[in-house]
Amino acid sequence: MKLKTLLGGALAAAVLTGTASAELVIPTLDYRTGPYAPNGIPFANGYSDYFTLLNERDGGIEGVKIRLEPCETAYNTQKGVECYEKTKNVGSGALVYQPLSTGITYQLIPKVTEDRIPMHTMGYGRTSAANGRIFEWVFNFPLTYWDGATIAIQYIADQEGGFDRLRGKKIALVYHNSAYGKEPIRTLEVMAEKFGYKLLLLPVDHPGQEQKATWLQIRRERPDWVLMWGWGVMNQVAIKEAASIRYPMDRFIGVWWSGSENDVLPSGMAANGYKSLAFHAAGADFPLHKDILKYVYDRGKAVDPGFRDRVGEVLYNRGLIAAVWAAEAIRTAMRIHGTKNVTAAMVRDGFENLEVSEQRLAELGLPGFTFGIKISCANHRGAGKAAVQQWDARAKKWKIVSKYYSPLEDVVWPLIEEDSMNYAKEHGITPRDCK
């Protein structure tokens, strides 16, 4: 990416100083154990492999080596907090956290704010953290659960022939009975009132292996569409149960955390046609993946060498793009401050001025992989888009089958403003001036 494109003006003229002997400390809060390990492992591998690639191919970021600091959370909130405390002062200090858990995120928001360390909760966590005037240290781009709810409803409206055709329809939400799973409920309720559909709320308790009663209710109620906010084994059980009652898979849509190979492969052909939201492509047909195989796996540097044949799976690519955006934020911080020896506070500035255009994605080896993003002081979520992908069970591949939708901002932002201002009042936070 050209520097003038990224920052413009005087910042573009900044000269990087500092020695290459420094290191960039990036903790990785992984879960390779516990009931959610099948989903945590591919994300962790994608996240770590990208930073390893930068070390092996480029000597790090702008010549500064990256030091990964793994810590196992087992998707347990208390362990996640312990990992944060254990790693935040390692070496020259942690530069960014990505916990991949809404529960851990909620616990870490006040901690990273006090410690002045940026946290990126990519497409998860607290939705109202999108308001950068209140949540100075938290970023949740490229979109939030509330955005996802409005995008799913837009897609359904398109399939039905327009928003006016939603009136009288019945839409069910099968959700993980946790802070994560409950996130879209209020947005769906607001839209139910606005568009006239009936909303059925069907919670599934952790970890989600028992769903018989849920799907018997769906068989009785016969909703026109089923949405799912699931994670881990819950997803594959839900898809099996949907198949068992012969619910039409092309009317069953998961959020982006309910649309990986782990979720559909156990059902075989019965999962054919299942859909989910997506904000990036699946597959390993990108130049970046070829570099990872060459510089990381062929050199024996992969954190999980046995994962080679699964490079390119949805959750691997999710971890990959999370690492790409973090690395670009660090690179931006270096250029803003004219030094290679960046601090966590500088990296926060990098996130707040982050712009990764589609041209830059192509330069990074990911042409057409996702949409361009641009973050600002006031908006830590960015433009936010998602498409619908569909599972082809015969080819064993996900395929994007819709356009990229933008969220219904008139629904989402008033809710973000209300929730974030309530948080500010509770915590004595004066909103920043982001002019």
Salt bridges, closest charged atoms under 4 A:
GLU23 OE2 - ARG67 NH1 3.09
GLU56 OE1 - ARG299 NH1 3.24
ASP58 OD1 - ARG57 NE 2.83
GLU62 OE2 - ARG331 NH1 3.25
GLU62 OE2 - ARG335 NH2 3.10
GLU69 OE1 - ARG67 NE 3.19
GLU85 OE1 - LYS88 NZ 3.08
GLU85 OE2 - LYS111 NZ 3.25
ASP115 OD2 - LYS88 NZ 3.06
GLU136 OE2 - ARG432 NH1 3.98
ASP147 OD1 - ARG381 NH2 2.84
GLU160 OE1 - LYS169 NZ 3.52
GLU160 OE2 - ARG251 NH1 3.15
GLU221 OE1 - LYS170 NZ 3.37
GLU241 OE2 - LYS212 NZ 3.62
ASP291 OD2 - ARG57 NH1 2.72
ASP298 OD1 - ARG308 NH1 2.79
GLU313 OE2 - ARG310 NE 2.95
GLU328 OE2 - ARG331 NE 3.20
GLU328 OE1 - ARG360 NE 2.93
ASP349 OD2 - HIS337 NE2 2.80
ASP349 OD1 - ARG348 NH2 2.78
GLU352 OE2 - ARG348 NH1 2.99
GLU352 OE2 - HIS380 NE2 2.75
GLU352 OE2 - ARG432 NH2 2.84
GLU363 OE1 - ARG360 NH1 3.28
GLU409 OE1 - ARG381 NH2 2.88
ASP410 OD2 - LYS194 NZ 3.61
GLU418 OE1 - ARG186 NH2 3.19
ASP419 OD2 - ARG126 NH2 3.07
